[in-house]
Amino acid sequence: MTRLFTHRRATRGKTPLLVGIVGSSSSGKTFSALRLASGFQRVNPGEIFVIDTEAGRALQYAKQFRFEHVPFGAPFGPLDYLGAIKYCVDNGATNIVIDSMSHEHEGPGGVLEIHAVEHQRLGGSPKTQGFAWAKPKSEHRRLINTILQFNCNFIFCFRAKEKLKWEPGKNPEPQGFMAIGGGEWMYEMTAQCLLLPMSRGVPTWQSTMPGEKETIKLPDQFEKMFEGKPQLTEDVGEAMAKWAAGDSATPKMTAAELLKEYAAVSEASELRRLSEIGRVSWAELSKEDRPKVKAASDLAAKRIEDAAKALEPDSITTTDEYEEPNAAAAG
């Protein structure tokens, strides 16, 4: 079937924020995430939802912040996370805090455990070690690809631990604090900061440690916001959200225009753009056209998700992003 394409004059429109907070114990991850989300909310009205894998830790701040609490226990597989996120979006979330994403990697039912189960299912030999990554990597990628479709701000909290690099015949090389989680997340983050022990929500943006350098992501548009090393606060969140709101107002479209665009869209960021246009256009659509537009939106989302799944490899032979280095790399 011939693919459909469209084009438009490039503008910097509204884009969701995907912010990572990597921190050790007692660094202020949860509190900082709620402060940032509250700042996002000033610009992006709607409910803050907190997906809590930490046994209700977010509830400690219920008197200081207004948010919807979603308790999330094991199993922590990528598709379980996806189900929790879809639940939040379906219930009106516009700003989502996930505390913590690290369980998706090393928690019960997470990526490492899925790999172990698959390894045994395939025979448990060294030859099947790489092939056993196919299922967990496929589910992990599906989680990320689907998140990219949502017109919603996300804050991902990652636990951090000190890691060592092991090489035969050499002393272990300290890497510093690094996120517990798959390396693919970094590519999708708008920004990602590191909170060191007892930092009280003040991010570290520069480090001489190799692993910490890979953990930090501060794009040019946010550099001035963090001059003077401020805490992660509501005002910082508001400033980030104002940048994400873009330079141009979201245009409106007719039902016919939306249906044409949804039929052609093939990429997650364009689907997000259309979702925002559909949101601002919704009040002017007729009662007859609304279900047609909704159906076209759902079909486009499924088409993009199915296309991504079809391109996923049947086997995995490299595991660096998922495997714990030598299983003993923790400091």
HURAKA-V9010 format. One record per residue. N is the residue number from 1. SS is DSSP state (h for helix, s for strand, l for the rest). PSI is psi as a letter, one per 20 degrees, with the letter a starting at -180 (* if undefined). Layout:
n->(N/N)
ss->(SS/SS)
psi->(PSI/PSI)
//
This chain:
n->(1/2/3/4/5/6/7/8/9/10/11/12/13/14/15/16/17/18/19/20/21/22/23/24/25/26/27/28/29/30/31/32/33/34/35/36/37/38/39/40/41/42/43/44/45/46/47/48/49/50/51/52/53/54/55/56/57/58/59/60/61/62/63/64/65/66/67/68/69/70/71/72/73/74/75/76/77/78/79/80/81/82/83/84/85/86/87/88/89/90/91/92/93/94/95/96/97/98/99/100/101/102/103/104/105/106/107/108/109/110/111/112/113/114/115/116/117/118/119/120/121/122/123/124/125/126/127/128/129/130/131/132/133/134/135/136/137/138/139/140/141/142/143/144/145/146/147/148/149/150/151/152/153/154/155/156/157/158/159/160/161/162/163/164/165/166/167/168/169/170/171/172/173/174/175/176/177/178/179/180/181/182/183/184/185/186/187/188/189/190/191/192/193/194/195/196/197/198/199/200/201/202/203/204/205/206/207/208/209/210/211/212/213/214/215/216/217/218/219/220/221/222/223/224/225/226/227/228/229/230/231/232/233/234/235/236/237/238/239/240/241/242/243/244/245/246/247/248/249/250/251/252/253/254/255/256/257/258/259/260/261/262/263/264/265/266/267/268/269/270/271/272/273/274/275/276/277/278/279/280/281/282/283/284/285/286/287/288/289/290/291/292/293/294/295/296/297/298/299/300/301/302/303/304/305/306/307/308/309/310/311/312/313/314/315/316/317/318/319/320/321/322/323/324/325/326/327/328/329/330/331)
ss->(l/l/l/l/l/l/l/l/l/l/l/l/l/l/l/l/l/s/s/s/s/s/s/l/l/l/l/l/h/h/h/h/h/h/h/h/h/h/h/h/h/h/h/l/l/l/s/s/s/s/s/s/l/l/l/l/h/h/h/h/h/l/l/l/l/l/l/s/s/s/s/l/l/l/l/l/l/h/h/h/h/h/h/h/h/h/h/h/h/h/l/l/s/s/s/s/s/s/s/l/l/h/h/h/h/h/l/l/l/l/h/h/h/h/h/h/h/h/h/h/h/l/l/l/l/h/h/h/l/l/l/l/h/h/h/h/h/h/h/h/h/h/h/h/h/h/h/l/l/l/l/l/s/s/s/s/s/s/s/s/s/s/s/s/s/l/l/l/l/l/l/l/s/s/s/s/s/s/s/l/l/l/l/l/h/h/h/h/l/l/s/s/s/s/s/l/l/l/l/l/l/s/l/s/l/l/l/l/l/h/h/h/h/h/h/l/s/l/l/h/h/h/l/h/h/h/l/l/l/l/s/l/l/h/h/h/h/h/h/h/h/h/h/h/l/l/l/l/l/l/l/l/l/l/h/h/h/h/h/h/h/h/h/h/l/l/l/h/h/h/h/h/h/h/h/h/h/h/h/h/h/h/h/h/l/l/h/h/h/h/h/h/h/h/h/h/h/h/h/h/h/h/h/h/h/h/h/h/h/h/l/l/l/l/l/l/l/l/l/l/l/l/l/l/h/h/h/l/l/s/l)
psi->(p/p/q/q/q/r/r/q/p/p/q/n/a/p/q/q/p/o/p/p/o/p/q/r/q/k/i/k/g/g/g/h/g/h/g/g/h/h/g/g/h/h/h/m/q/a/q/p/p/o/o/o/i/k/l/j/h/h/i/h/j/h/i/h/q/o/r/p/p/n/p/o/r/q/q/k/q/h/h/g/g/g/g/g/g/h/g/g/g/h/j/j/p/i/o/p/p/o/n/q/i/h/h/h/g/j/r/p/j/a/g/h/h/g/g/g/g/h/g/h/h/j/i/j/r/h/h/i/g/g/h/i/i/g/g/h/g/g/h/g/h/h/g/g/h/h/h/i/i/p/m/q/q/q/p/o/p/p/q/q/q/p/q/q/p/p/p/p/j/q/q/p/o/p/i/a/p/q/q/o/r/q/i/h/h/h/h/i/p/g/q/p/r/p/o/r/p/k/i/l/j/o/q/p/i/q/q/i/p/g/h/h/h/i/h/p/o/n/r/h/i/i/g/h/h/j/p/j/l/r/r/o/r/h/h/g/g/g/g/g/h/g/g/i/i/r/i/q/q/p/r/q/q/r/g/g/g/g/g/g/g/h/h/h/p/j/q/g/h/h/h/g/g/h/h/g/g/h/g/i/i/g/h/i/q/r/h/h/h/g/h/g/g/g/h/h/g/g/g/g/g/h/g/g/g/h/g/g/h/h/i/q/q/i/q/p/i/p/j/h/i/h/p/p/o/j/j/k/i/q/*)
//
